[in-house]
């Protein structure tokens, strides 16, 4: 029962990630593209966490956390670059 629910949730999140991918490709502004890429990285981190629960692999939780942190740092760096034109 839980496995079926988690599988359905994973498929739903994957479909939503493809909608975000379209927005990242077609976004009218650079800020829209950055937000769409951030949404995709968050959804991938959640999918990794769902995979950790379904396979009982605790190491995947660490991978999901690191992936989420890398996505956050990348979003902050790209946002700063868009705003000021230089990173440092």
Wavefront OBJ file of the C-alpha trace (Angstrom):
o trace
v 0.000 0.000 0.000
v 2.695 2.483 1.020
v 4.921 1.351 -1.841
v 2.161 2.085 -4.362
v 1.545 5.526 -2.860
v 5.249 6.390 -2.945
v 5.522 5.175 -6.527
v 2.548 7.295 -7.576
v 4.041 10.294 -5.779
v 7.386 9.767 -7.531
v 5.734 9.596 -10.950
v 3.708 12.722 -10.203
v 6.830 14.635 -9.112
v 8.706 13.482 -12.215
v 5.904 14.776 -14.453
v 5.925 18.105 -12.621
v 9.699 18.282 -13.068
v 9.200 18.070 -16.829
v 6.800 21.023 -16.671
v 9.485 22.949 -14.792
v 12.010 21.916 -17.417
v 9.797 23.449 -20.081
v 9.575 26.655 -18.042
v 13.366 26.681 -17.694
v 13.675 26.409 -21.468
v 10.932 28.861 -22.375
v 11.017 31.276 -19.423
v 10.698 34.883 -20.534
v 13.297 36.147 -18.052
v 16.449 34.784 -16.518
v 14.872 34.913 -13.069
v 12.097 32.578 -14.235
v 14.703 30.154 -15.504
v 16.603 30.228 -12.206
v 13.441 29.534 -10.233
v 12.517 26.672 -12.561
v 15.950 25.075 -12.177
v 15.653 25.446 -8.391
v 12.266 23.715 -8.483
v 13.747 20.883 -10.541
v 16.630 20.374 -8.110
v 14.204 20.333 -5.177
v 12.006 17.752 -6.889
v 15.028 15.576 -7.649
v 16.100 15.745 -3.999
v 12.609 14.655 -2.949
v 12.682 11.819 -5.492
v 15.992 10.642 -4.035
v 14.456 10.723 -0.548
v 11.477 8.677 -1.786
v 13.921 6.206 -3.299
v 15.672 5.983 0.072
v 12.407 5.121 1.797
v 11.307 2.544 -0.764
v 14.669 0.736 -0.872
v 15.548 1.103 2.839
v 18.910 2.636 1.945
v 19.757 5.246 4.556
v 22.722 6.527 2.554
v 20.367 7.967 -0.057
v 19.027 10.412 2.535
v 22.521 11.874 2.838
v 22.745 12.094 -0.941
v 19.402 13.914 -1.064
v 20.531 16.418 1.569
v 23.800 17.140 -0.218
v 21.974 17.497 -3.536
v 19.504 19.949 -1.995
v 22.337 22.009 -0.487
v 24.192 22.100 -3.800
v 21.032 23.227 -5.569
v 20.510 25.998 -3.032
v 24.086 27.264 -3.313
v 23.905 27.163 -7.110
v 20.650 29.123 -7.075
v 22.109 31.776 -4.791
v 25.241 32.098 -6.949
v 23.317 32.365 -10.208
v 20.878 34.862 -8.687
v 23.745 37.017 -7.479
v 25.371 36.813 -10.906
v 22.146 37.869 -12.620
v 21.655 40.757 -10.216
v 25.172 42.216 -10.155
v 26.911 40.739 -13.174
v 29.838 39.295 -11.237
v 30.183 36.636 -8.585
v 32.893 38.101 -6.343
l 1 2 3 4 5 6 7 8 9 10 11 12 13 14 15 16 17 18 19 20 21 22 23 24 25 26 27 28 29 30 31 32 33 34 35 36 37 38 39 40 41 42 43 44 45 46 47 48 49 50 51 52 53 54 55 56 57 58 59 60 61 62 63 64 65 66 67 68 69 70 71 72 73 74 75 76 77 78 79 80 81 82 83 84 85 86 87 88
